[in-house]
């Protein structure tokens, strides 16, 4: 119970005046993704690189509807 009260006290004392949110992929454009897509042609694929590229593609596809 004491930990909960201490946490509540800390949250009340915390004063955030401004939180700025930046998308991790906000700097992307289509031509960059086209160039990066060549990694799918490599003999040994890196799972992390592929997942990152697919996330970027999905991000841009979602941005099309918002513009």
PyMOL commands that place a pseudoatom at each C-alpha (Angstrom):
pseudoatom trace, name=CA, resn=UNK, resi=1, chain=A, elem=C, hetatm=0, pos=[0.000, 0.000, 0.000]
pseudoatom trace, name=CA, resn=UNK, resi=2, chain=A, elem=C, hetatm=0, pos=[2.874, 2.354, 0.772]
pseudoatom trace, name=CA, resn=UNK, resi=3, chain=A, elem=C, hetatm=0, pos=[4.340, 1.807, -2.702]
pseudoatom trace, name=CA, resn=UNK, resi=4, chain=A, elem=C, hetatm=0, pos=[1.006, 2.695, -4.281]
pseudoatom trace, name=CA, resn=UNK, resi=5, chain=A, elem=C, hetatm=0, pos=[0.726, 5.896, -2.256]
pseudoatom trace, name=CA, resn=UNK, resi=6, chain=A, elem=C, hetatm=0, pos=[4.293, 6.837, -3.125]
pseudoatom trace, name=CA, resn=UNK, resi=7, chain=A, elem=C, hetatm=0, pos=[3.600, 6.235, -6.826]
pseudoatom trace, name=CA, resn=UNK, resi=8, chain=A, elem=C, hetatm=0, pos=[0.473, 8.362, -6.704]
pseudoatom trace, name=CA, resn=UNK, resi=9, chain=A, elem=C, hetatm=0, pos=[2.431, 11.102, -4.971]
pseudoatom trace, name=CA, resn=UNK, resi=10, chain=A, elem=C, hetatm=0, pos=[5.143, 11.001, -7.650]
pseudoatom trace, name=CA, resn=UNK, resi=11, chain=A, elem=C, hetatm=0, pos=[2.579, 11.132, -10.449]
pseudoatom trace, name=CA, resn=UNK, resi=12, chain=A, elem=C, hetatm=0, pos=[0.901, 14.159, -8.882]
pseudoatom trace, name=CA, resn=UNK, resi=13, chain=A, elem=C, hetatm=0, pos=[4.236, 15.942, -8.545]
pseudoatom trace, name=CA, resn=UNK, resi=14, chain=A, elem=C, hetatm=0, pos=[5.234, 15.201, -12.112]
pseudoatom trace, name=CA, resn=UNK, resi=15, chain=A, elem=C, hetatm=0, pos=[4.525, 18.211, -14.259]
pseudoatom trace, name=CA, resn=UNK, resi=16, chain=A, elem=C, hetatm=0, pos=[4.880, 17.746, -17.991]
pseudoatom trace, name=CA, resn=UNK, resi=17, chain=A, elem=C, hetatm=0, pos=[4.364, 20.977, -19.844]
pseudoatom trace, name=CA, resn=UNK, resi=18, chain=A, elem=C, hetatm=0, pos=[4.840, 19.727, -23.389]
pseudoatom trace, name=CA, resn=UNK, resi=19, chain=A, elem=C, hetatm=0, pos=[5.259, 16.317, -24.948]
pseudoatom trace, name=CA, resn=UNK, resi=20, chain=A, elem=C, hetatm=0, pos=[6.316, 16.218, -28.569]
pseudoatom trace, name=CA, resn=UNK, resi=21, chain=A, elem=C, hetatm=0, pos=[5.644, 13.046, -30.535]
pseudoatom trace, name=CA, resn=UNK, resi=22, chain=A, elem=C, hetatm=0, pos=[7.740, 12.242, -33.586]
pseudoatom trace, name=CA, resn=UNK, resi=23, chain=A, elem=C, hetatm=0, pos=[7.081, 9.261, -35.812]
pseudoatom trace, name=CA, resn=UNK, resi=24, chain=A, elem=C, hetatm=0, pos=[10.084, 7.035, -36.275]
pseudoatom trace, name=CA, resn=UNK, resi=25, chain=A, elem=C, hetatm=0, pos=[9.412, 6.949, -40.010]
pseudoatom trace, name=CA, resn=UNK, resi=26, chain=A, elem=C, hetatm=0, pos=[8.254, 10.542, -40.574]
pseudoatom trace, name=CA, resn=UNK, resi=27, chain=A, elem=C, hetatm=0, pos=[11.265, 11.256, -42.794]
pseudoatom trace, name=CA, resn=UNK, resi=28, chain=A, elem=C, hetatm=0, pos=[10.486, 8.500, -45.334]
pseudoatom trace, name=CA, resn=UNK, resi=29, chain=A, elem=C, hetatm=0, pos=[9.635, 8.873, -48.974]
pseudoatom trace, name=CA, resn=UNK, resi=30, chain=A, elem=C, hetatm=0, pos=[8.745, 6.395, -51.709]
pseudoatom trace, name=CA, resn=UNK, resi=31, chain=A, elem=C, hetatm=0, pos=[12.048, 6.577, -53.567]
pseudoatom trace, name=CA, resn=UNK, resi=32, chain=A, elem=C, hetatm=0, pos=[13.972, 5.643, -50.426]
pseudoatom trace, name=CA, resn=UNK, resi=33, chain=A, elem=C, hetatm=0, pos=[11.811, 2.560, -49.973]
pseudoatom trace, name=CA, resn=UNK, resi=34, chain=A, elem=C, hetatm=0, pos=[12.256, 1.528, -53.588]
pseudoatom trace, name=CA, resn=UNK, resi=35, chain=A, elem=C, hetatm=0, pos=[16.016, 1.645, -53.141]
pseudoatom trace, name=CA, resn=UNK, resi=36, chain=A, elem=C, hetatm=0, pos=[15.866, -0.248, -49.856]
pseudoatom trace, name=CA, resn=UNK, resi=37, chain=A, elem=C, hetatm=0, pos=[13.622, -2.930, -51.363]
pseudoatom trace, name=CA, resn=UNK, resi=38, chain=A, elem=C, hetatm=0, pos=[16.658, -4.361, -53.143]
pseudoatom trace, name=CA, resn=UNK, resi=39, chain=A, elem=C, hetatm=0, pos=[17.472, -6.179, -49.918]
pseudoatom trace, name=CA, resn=UNK, resi=40, chain=A, elem=C, hetatm=0, pos=[14.804, -8.749, -50.866]
pseudoatom trace, name=CA, resn=UNK, resi=41, chain=A, elem=C, hetatm=0, pos=[17.029, -9.765, -53.808]
pseudoatom trace, name=CA, resn=UNK, resi=42, chain=A, elem=C, hetatm=0, pos=[19.967, -10.740, -51.582]
pseudoatom trace, name=CA, resn=UNK, resi=43, chain=A, elem=C, hetatm=0, pos=[20.880, -14.390, -51.160]
pseudoatom trace, name=CA, resn=UNK, resi=44, chain=A, elem=C, hetatm=0, pos=[20.859, -14.279, -47.392]
pseudoatom trace, name=CA, resn=UNK, resi=45, chain=A, elem=C, hetatm=0, pos=[17.976, -12.257, -46.036]
pseudoatom trace, name=CA, resn=UNK, resi=46, chain=A, elem=C, hetatm=0, pos=[18.187, -10.497, -42.710]
pseudoatom trace, name=CA, resn=UNK, resi=47, chain=A, elem=C, hetatm=0, pos=[14.917, -10.942, -40.874]
pseudoatom trace, name=CA, resn=UNK, resi=48, chain=A, elem=C, hetatm=0, pos=[15.341, -7.704, -38.926]
pseudoatom trace, name=CA, resn=UNK, resi=49, chain=A, elem=C, hetatm=0, pos=[16.010, -5.660, -42.061]
pseudoatom trace, name=CA, resn=UNK, resi=50, chain=A, elem=C, hetatm=0, pos=[13.041, -7.220, -43.859]
pseudoatom trace, name=CA, resn=UNK, resi=51, chain=A, elem=C, hetatm=0, pos=[10.689, -6.567, -40.965]
pseudoatom trace, name=CA, resn=UNK, resi=52, chain=A, elem=C, hetatm=0, pos=[11.911, -2.977, -40.692]
pseudoatom trace, name=CA, resn=UNK, resi=53, chain=A, elem=C, hetatm=0, pos=[11.368, -2.379, -44.413]
pseudoatom trace, name=CA, resn=UNK, resi=54, chain=A, elem=C, hetatm=0, pos=[7.903, -3.932, -44.305]
pseudoatom trace, name=CA, resn=UNK, resi=55, chain=A, elem=C, hetatm=0, pos=[7.019, -1.700, -41.351]
pseudoatom trace, name=CA, resn=UNK, resi=56, chain=A, elem=C, hetatm=0, pos=[8.128, 1.323, -43.351]
pseudoatom trace, name=CA, resn=UNK, resi=57, chain=A, elem=C, hetatm=0, pos=[5.984, 0.257, -46.308]
pseudoatom trace, name=CA, resn=UNK, resi=58, chain=A, elem=C, hetatm=0, pos=[2.958, -0.220, -44.064]
pseudoatom trace, name=CA, resn=UNK, resi=59, chain=A, elem=C, hetatm=0, pos=[3.598, 3.182, -42.489]
pseudoatom trace, name=CA, resn=UNK, resi=60, chain=A, elem=C, hetatm=0, pos=[3.623, 4.908, -45.890]
pseudoatom trace, name=CA, resn=UNK, resi=61, chain=A, elem=C, hetatm=0, pos=[0.514, 3.042, -47.014]
pseudoatom trace, name=CA, resn=UNK, resi=62, chain=A, elem=C, hetatm=0, pos=[-1.303, 4.264, -43.914]
pseudoatom trace, name=CA, resn=UNK, resi=63, chain=A, elem=C, hetatm=0, pos=[-0.147, 7.844, -44.561]
pseudoatom trace, name=CA, resn=UNK, resi=64, chain=A, elem=C, hetatm=0, pos=[-1.726, 7.871, -48.026]
pseudoatom trace, name=CA, resn=UNK, resi=65, chain=A, elem=C, hetatm=0, pos=[-5.212, 7.821, -46.514]
pseudoatom trace, name=CA, resn=UNK, resi=66, chain=A, elem=C, hetatm=0, pos=[-4.407, 10.665, -44.109]
pseudoatom trace, name=CA, resn=UNK, resi=67, chain=A, elem=C, hetatm=0, pos=[-3.067, 13.162, -46.645]
for i in range(1, 67): cmd.bond("trace and resi %d" % i, "trace and resi %d" % (i + 1))
show_as sticks, trace
zoom trace
